[in-house]
Amino acid sequence: MTNHNDSTGSSGPGDLTTPVGHGESADLAADQQITLRTASELADALPYLLGYRPEDSIVLVTVHDRNGRGRFGARARLGIPQREEDWPAVAEQLAQSLVTGSERRGARPEGMVAFLCQDPVGAESGQQVMERLRPLAQLLRTACGGLDVPVVEALCISGGRSWSYCCPGERCCPPEGVSLGIPGTSVLAAAATYAGMQVRGTLRELRARLVPWGTQATAEEQERALDAAVMALVPRILDEADGPKVAAETLDLARRIIGRLADTPAVGGPYRADLRDDELIAHDEAAALILGLQERTTRDQAAEWMEGDEALAALRLWRALARRCVGPYGEHAAAPLTLAGWVAWSLGDELEAREALAMALGADPGYTFAVLLHRACNEGLDPESIRRCLRSERAEREAAALQPDQDPSDLQDPSDSPARSPRPAPPAQTSGLSLPALPLGPNHRRRRPGRGGSPGASGGSPRAKGNRAGQPSTRNTRPPVQRRIGRRTARSDQ
C-alpha cells in the first residue's frame, strides 16, 4: 500500500515500484525503476502505466510482491458503464479476467490498485464525481477481495485532482482532493522521457484517426465514389477471369499511394498529418482500394507491408481508408482497420493495435483475421510468428511467378509451411490467411442474432457511433441496381 503519511523517506513494504515503460514485454534495467510512495504519485503515474491518458475509465493494475516491495504487473481498462445497475457485473468481470490472465501467465497477484477516471460534467465538481463513483470503487474492492486479491489502493481522478477511497486521513487526503502534478514534471515523467517513452493523449484522440468521416460534404462525395466503385468493380471481382486483375490493380494502386505518402514531407501533429494524408488520396482511389481489400487474398498480400519505412506509410494509408468507410459502408472498415491494427502491432505500437482491432470487431464482430489478431495481441504473443507466415506466403508466390508451370505447393517443404485448415488455428500459428472475408457489396450483410460490442483494447468495448464503423446500413436507400449487385455478391474468405 502507498504511504499516506509521508511523501519522502526510504522505500519500505508500503511502496510500489514501477518500471519506466508499459506493456507486458518491457525489458528494463533496475536503474529505470521508480518507487511511488504516495497516492498522488500513483495518480500521476497512471498515464505512464497505460501509455495514454484514460477517460471515463475503470483501470485495474496488479501488484506483485518482490522482496517486500510491491511491483506493478498486468493492467486492464473498461469504460465506466452509464447505468449503475451494470456496475456489479463489470466489477466482477474486470477483476476475474485480470486475475485469471495473470494466473495463466504464472504470476498470481498479491494485490490490486484501482483507478476511476472521469471528469466532471456541467456544474458537477470533481469531489461530487468521486462521491458518485464511491459505490463502484467499493464493488471493485469487494470483487477483488472475493478472489483473495486485496485492493491496496483505490483512487478517483477527476478534474485534475485525485482522491483515495482507502485513506480517511484529511491531512494527507483532504476532502477537496490532491492536485495532480503538471504533466511531464514528475520524477517518473523525467525518467520516462529519458527512456524514450511517449505518453499519448486520450483514447478518444487515438480513435479519431480511425473513425469514418461524419456529415461533412467530403463524406458525401466519398459515399458517391464508393457507390460508383461497387457498380464498376463488384461484377469484375465476381468474374472468375477478371477477379485476379482487380486484385493486381488494387495492390498496384496501394503500392503507388504508399510511395506517394512516403515521399510527402512530414507535418506536425496527428490531426494535421491525417488531413495531409486525406488530401493525397482521391475519393475514387480510396473507393477502389476499400472494395478491393474486401477480397481475402488481396488483403493478405497488403498485410505484407509490415516492416520498416514501408510499414509506416502503409499504416497511414490504412488509417485513411478506415476514415473513408462512410455511411452504409461502415462494415467495410473491418479490412483497413484490421490492416492498421496489424501493422501498428508489427511496428511495436500495441496501444494503437488494440484500438484498431477492437474497432474492426465493432465494424464486423465475425471478422476472423481481426478476432485472431486481437486475441494474440492481448495475450502478449510475438507478432514475428505472423510476420514469418506472411513472408512465407510471399516467398511461395514469388517462386511460383518464376516457375509458372509448377504447382506452388511443390515449391516449399510442407514441414516449413503453416498448416492449411478450414478451422482457425491458434493465433500464434496463423495469420488468418485462409479464413473467410467480408461480403463485397454494402448491402450484402450476414444476418446475426445480435450485434454486441467487441472487446476493447484493454478489456473495454469501444463501438463506433453515428457514421462510424458498426453503424447499421441504410439498406433501402441504395439504388435498385446496386441492391441487385449486392444480392449477387458471394461471400469471400475473411
N, C-alpha and C positions, 0 to 999 in steps of 0.2 A: 504494500500500500504506500502511496505517496505520503510524504511528511507534511502535515497541515500546520505544524507549529513553527517550523523553521524554513527559511529559504536558502540557508547556507549550511556548511558543515560537511563532514566526511560522509561518504555514502555508507549506508547500512542496509539491513534487511528490508527496510521500508522503501528503498529506492527502486526505480525502474531504469533499465538500460536499454537503449535503442541503437541499432546501427544507423549510420548516416546513409540512408537509402530505403527503398521499399521493394516489396515483392519477395517471393519465396526463394528466388535464385541469387539474391545478393551475396557476394563473397567479399567480405570486407575485413580489413585488418583491425586488430584490437584498438589501435590508436584512432580509429574512425568512429569509436563508440562514444555516446554522450549519455550521462546519467541525469535523469529527471527526478527532482526531489519534491516538487510541489504540484498541486492540482492545476495551477495556472500554467506551469511549464508543460504539463501534459496537454492542456488545451492548445497551447501554441505549437506543439509538436504534431498535432493531428494532420495538417496538410502534408507534412513530410513523411508520415506513415503511409498515406494513401497515394501521394503524388499529385493531388489536386485538392481543391477546397470544397468539401461536401456541403450540399444544401438540402434542406428538408430530409434529413437522413438519420437513420439509426446505424451506428457503427459499433461493432464489437471487435476487440483486439485481444488475442490470447496472451497470457503471461506464463512464462516457464521459469522455474527456479533454477538458477545457475550459481552454485556455490553461495547460497544465501542471498542472492541478488536477483530480482525479477528481470526477465528479458522478454521483449515483445516477440510474438510469433505471427501466426496467421491472423488475417483480418477479413471482415466481411461487412458489406453495406446493404441496407434495404431502405427504400423510401418510407417515410413515416405515413402510414395509412390515414386518410382523412377521417374515416369512421372509427370512433373509439372502440366499437364492438369488434373490430378486426385486430385490435392491439394484442389480445392474449395469444391468438393463433400465430401472429407474426413473431412475437417474442419467443414462443416455443420453437417455431421453425428455424429462426436465425440461430438460436443457441444450439439446437440439436445439430444443425448442419455444420456449424463451425467446430463443435467438439468432435463430432463423428469424423469430419475431414481430418482433423489433427490426429485422431487416433489411427486413422488409416495410414497416415504418414509416420506412425510410430512415435508420436510426441504428444501424449495427452497433456493438456494444460493444467497448471496448478491454480490459475486464477484468470480473471477476465476484467478488462476495462471497457466500460460502456460510454458512448458519446451520443447525445441527442443534439442535433444541429438544426435549428430552424429560426429564421429571422422574424421579427415582429411584422404584423400586417396592420395597416391603418393606425389607429390610436393605441394599439396594444404595445406594452412595454416588454423589454427583454425579461424582466422579472415575472411578468404575467405569463409569458411563454413558458418559463421554467416551471411555474406552478401548474400550468395546464398540462405539461408533459410529465409531471411527477408520477402519476399512476403508471405511465408507460415505463418509466425508469424502474419502478417497483416490480412490474411484471418481468422485466429483463433480469432483475436480481433474483426473483423467485424462479424463473425458468433455468437460469444458470445454476442456482443453488440446488435445484432438483436433480441436476446432473453431477452434483458434488464438485462443481467448479465455482467457487465463490466470486462474486464481483468485488474486486478490491477497490475500485473507484468507479463512480458514475457521474458524468459531467453533462451539464447543459451548456451549449454555446449559442448565444443569441444576441444580436445587436452589438457585436463587438465586445461582449463581456462573457464571463464563464461563471458557473455556479456548481458546487459539489452537492450531490444528493446524499453523500455519505458523511459529511462533516457538519456537526451542529455548531461549531465554534464561530462566533461572529468576528473574532479578532483576525483570524486567517481567512475566513469565508464570510464576508459581510453580506447582509441581505440584498444590497444593491449589486452584488457580484464583483468580480475582479476584472479589470480592463485587460483585454488581450494586448500583447505587445504589438508594436508597429511591424507589419510583415517584413521579414528579411533582416530584423535587427537582433534576434536572439542568438545565443551561442550555437544552438542547433542549426539555425539558418546559415550562420557563418561557416560551420563545418560542412554543411550540405553544399554550399557554393564552392568551397574548396575542393570537395569531392566531385564536382561537375554535375551535381544533381539539380534538376529543374522542377519547380512546382507549377503545375498548370493552373489555369483559372478554375472554373467550375465545370461540372459535367454538362450543364446547360450550354455553355460556350463550346464545349467539345462536340456535342451533338449538333449544334447549329451548323457545323461544317458538313454534315451528312444529311440534313433534313431537306426534303424536296422544297423547291420554291413555293411561296404562298400564293397570294392573289394578284401579284404584280403582273403587268402586261406581258413581261417576258415569259411568265409561266404559261399564259395562254398561247403565245407563239410556239413554245416548246411542245405543248399538247397537240397543236395542229401539225407540227412536224412529226410527232410520234404517230398520229393518225395516218399521215401520208406514208410513213415508213411501213406501217402494218399493211397497208394496201399494196405497196410495192414489193416488200420483202417476204411476207408470210408465204405467198404462193411459191416463191423461189426456194425458201427454206424447206418447204414440204416436198418439193420436187426432188426425186432421188438423184437426178443428174445435175441439177443446178445447186442443190444444197451445199456441196463441198466448195463451190465457187463463192457462195455467200460467206462461208466460214473464212476462206482465204482473204476475201475483201475486208471482212471485219477485222481480222488480225493485222492486215496491212494498214488499214486506217488507224487502228490503235497504235501501231508502231510509229506511224508518222506523227500522230498527235503527241505521243510520249517524247519524241525528239523535239517537237515544237516547244513543249513545256520545258524540257531540259535546257533549251537554248535561250529561254527568256530570263532576263536579269531578275534576281530576287527582289521582292519588295517587303517592307517591314510589316509585321503583324499578321495573324491568321486571316482576319477579315479582309484586309487589302489584298493579301495573297490569293484568297479564293475569288475575289472579284476579278483580279487579273486573269486567273485561270479560266473563269467563265467567259471572259471576253475573247479568249484564244480558241474557243471551241464553238463552232457554228451549231445552230439548232438541228439542222439536218444531219450533221456529223454525229452529234450526241444521240439522236434518234436511231440512226443506223447501228451504232455501237450497242445501245441498250437492247435493241431487238436481237442483234447478232449474238450477244452474250447469253441469251436465254438458252442457246444450244449448248449442251453439256461439254462436248469435246472442245468447242471453241473457248468456252470459259476456262477449261483446264489448261489449254495452251496459254491463255492470257495470264494464268496464275504463275507461269514460269518467269515472268518479270518480277523477281522476288529478291534480288540481291544487288548491292552496290548503288551507284548513282541512277541506274536504270530503274531500280525499285522505287526510289524517291519520286521520280517523275511519274511512274505508274500509279503510285498511291494518290498523287494529285489528280490524275485522270479518273480513278475510281471514285474519289470523293465527288468530283464534278459531275460524273454520271449519276451518282446517287441523288444529287441535288436536282437533276433533270427529270426524275421519275415522278412527274406531277400528275395531279388529278387521278383519273381511273387507272393510271399506270403505276400505282403505289407498290403493287406486288412485284413488279419488275425490278424494284430496287434491291431485292434479295441478292441478285447476282453481283452488281457492283459493290454493295455493302459487304458481301462475303469476301470479295477480292480485296477490298480496302482493309478488312479485318485481318485477312491472311497476310498481306504484305506488311501491315503495321507490326504484326506478331513476328514475322520473319526478320524485320528490322530491329526488333527488341523493344517495341513500344506496346507493352501488354495492356496498358490502360486504354488506348485507342482501339486496340484489337478487340478487347472485350466489349466495348461500347458498340463498335461497328457490327460485330457478330450478333450481339443482342438485338440491335435494330434490324438486322437481316431476318432474325427469327420473328421479330414483330411484323415484318412485311410478309413472311411466309413461315409459320411455325414448323412446317414439314420440310423445309429446305435442308436436305440431308448433309450437304457439304458444310453448311453453317452449323448444324447441330453437332457434327463431329469436331469441327474446329473449335467451337465454343467450349465443348466439354474438355477437349485436350488442353486448351489454353488455361481454363480454370483449374485443371488438375496439375498444372505446372510441368507438362510434358515438354520435351525439347522439340522445337519446330524443325530441327535438322532432319528428323525422320521423314517428314513430309517433303522437305526440300530434296532429299535423296530420291524419293518416289517420283517427283516431278522431273528431276534430272534424268532419271532412268527412262521415263516416258519420252523425253526429248531426244535422248540418245537413240532410242529404238526407232523413233520416227525419222531422224536424220539418216540412220543407217538404211532404213527402208527406202528413203529417197535416192540413195546412192545405188541401191540394188533393187530396182522396181519390180523385177521378175521373181524376187524371192519373198517368201512368206515372212513378214516381220516377226512372227512368233518364233522363227527358227534362228533369229539373229542374236538371241540372248539366252544364256543358261537359265532354265526355269528356276533354279535354286536362288538366282540373284534377283528375280523379278517378284514384285508384290503379288500375292495370291489373288486370283480373279474369282469373285463370287458374287451372286446377286444379293447376298446378305451383307450388311455393313460389317466391316472388320473393326477391331478396337482402334481408337483414334491414333495410337502410336504407330500403327502399322498401315494406315491408309490415308490417302488424301481425299477420299470420297470420289475418286476419279471414275468409278464405274457405277455411280449411283444416279437415280432418276432426277430431271431438272424442271424448271418452270415451264408451264404452257407458253406458247409464243404470242398469243393474242391477248389484249387487255380484258376481254370478256369471257375467256375460257378459264373459268375458275373451278377448282376442285371443291366439291361441297364437303364441308366438315361439320361434325356435330357441334363444335364450339370453336371460338376463336380467342382462347385465353391468351394472356400476356406471356411473353417469353422470359426466360431467366435473365436477370440483369447482369450487368458487368461484374458485380460483386455479390450476386445473390438477389438483386432487385429485379424489377420488371419494367424497364423503360419501354413504353409503347408510344409510337408516334401518334400525333393527333392531327385533326384537321386534314390538310392535304398531305400529311406525312405518310411514310411507309406504314401499311397496315390499314389505311382508310378504306372502307367499303367502296367498291367501284360503282360509278353511276352507270350501270349496265344499260339501262333503257335510253340513255342519251346518245349512244353511239349510232352512227349511220347504219341503215339496214345492211348495206353491202359489207361493212366491217363486221357486223354481227355474224353474217354468214361465214366469213373467213374464220372468225373465232370458233364457230361450231365445227369447222373442218379441221381445226388445229389438233394435231395428235400430241399426246404427252411425250415429252422427251425426258432424258435422264437428268436427275439432279446430281 
